[in-house]
Amino acid sequence: MSVQRILGFVAGGVGIAGIGTGIGLGVYALSKHDDAQMLFCGATCSGGGGDMVQAQAKRLAIGSTIAFIAGGTFTAGGIVLVFTAPSEKPAASSIHVAPLISQGSTGFTFYGTF
């Protein structure tokens, strides 16, 4: 396997892991957001802690977005590397036929590459 193809598979794997991380962080951010909504009491209640949990949810959401973008970029790059790698197929086999004319005989000769 060519180095380009190997790098493509590695980049694709890193990209898929990044997308998975983005999904995980996104789900966790939504959970934190829901927790913040339950803790938030409005202007009359300062001890609920909803603002702090909401700030955590926002940081997780930003991390999720970054992971999605990086994962998508690595996945796309890996796909490009794999599909643009040089073919590893050996040279095509060929058989040739040529007339053979010599003193006292005529016929055909066959030769080829394998």
N, C-alpha and C positions, 0 to 999 in steps of 0.2 A: 504494500500500500504506500502511496506517495506521502511525503511530508505534508503537502498541502491538504490532502484528504484527511490525514490524521488531525491536523490543526482545525479543519472544518468540523470534524466530529467533536473535538474538545470544546470549541467555541459554542457549538450547538448545545452541548451538555450543560455548559456554564449558563447559557441563555435560558434553557428550560428551568434550571435551578433558580435563576433570577426571577423568572415569571412565577414559579411556585412560592418563592419568598414574598413577592409582591402580593400574591393572593393571601398568604398567611398574615402578613402585616395589615392588609386591608380588612380582613375579617376581625382581627384583633382591634384595629382602630374603630371599627363600627361598634364592637362590644364596649370599648372604653367610652365612646360617645353616648351610648345608651346608659352606661353607668353614670356619666356626668349629668345626663338629663334627669335621672332619678335623684341625684344628690343636690341639684341646683334648686335653691329656694327663692331666688330673685333678690331684690335689693334689701329686703327685710331680714334676710338670714345670711350672715357672713361665715358661719362655721360649718357649712355643709360640705365644703371641699370640691364642689362641682367645677369651679374654675380651673383648679389644678388638674383634675382628671380630664377636662376638656382640652387643656393644653397638651397633655400626654397623647390624647387621641389625634390632635392635629399633627404632632411630630410623627406619630406612627403612620398617618395618612401620607405625609410627605415622603417618608421612607418607602412606603408602598409604591408611590408613584415613581420614585427613583429606581426601585428594583424592577418595576415593569418596563420602564424605558431601557434600562441597561440590559435586561433579559431579552427584550425584543430585538435590540441592536445586535447582541451576541448571537441570537438565534438566526437572524437574517444574514449576518456575516458568515456564520457557519454553513448555512445553506449555499451561499454564493461560493464559498471555498470548495465545498464538496462537488458542486455541479460544474465548476470551472477547472477542476483539477484535470491534468492531462490523462488521457485514456491509458490504461495499463494493458490493453489488448496487444498481443504480439502482431507483427506484420502479417498481413494476409497471405495465406498460402496461394500459390499459383501454379498452374500447369500450362505448359506451352507445347504446341505441336509445330514441327517444322518439316518441310520436305527433305528427304535424304536422297541425293543422287550421287552415285559413285560408279566406278568402272564395273560394269557387269550387274549392278543392282539398283533398284529404285525403291523408295518406300517413304516412311515417315519416322521421325525421331521424336521422342517425348522427353521433356526436361521440366524441372520445376523447383520451387522452393517450399520448404515446409517449416 
